[in-house]
């Protein structure tokens, strides 16, 4: 059964930035773009590097090692060398707090 986990206040993550969190033993990267927040597994599917050490561009996140990119909303692979999508998790804002569903 999925549960909602409170992470941090919205103002603790600036626009265009990302933050690594561990939720129920899972490493996630939370990304903010404008008023939208995204949660993805914090591992590139190519060679298991932390995406939170990589880069964020409009609508995508990139691996720091080989440059594979993934779509923030769906986790879909956008560029090689990765060929598998990365897991995404629902995010919502409640009373100024970022929450993720695991």
C-alpha positions, 0 to 999 in steps of 0.5 A: 500500500502506498503512503504519502511522506512529508519531505520539506517545506516548498521554500527549501528547494529553489526553482531549477534545483534538485535535492537528494532524499531517502524515503523508506530506504529508497534514494530519490531526487526531488526536482523543482521547475517553476511551481512543479515538483518531480520525484524520481529514483536517484539512479541512472539506469545506465550505470547506476550513478546518482542523478542528483549529482547530475544536471537539470534542464527544462523538463529533464534531468541528466546523469553526471557520468555519461550524460543520459537524460530522462524526462522529469514527468514520466522518467522516460529515457530521452538520450543514450546511453541509458535505455531503460526509464527511471522510476517516478513517484507522485508528488503533491504540495499540501500546506506548503510541504512537499510530499511524495507517494511511495 
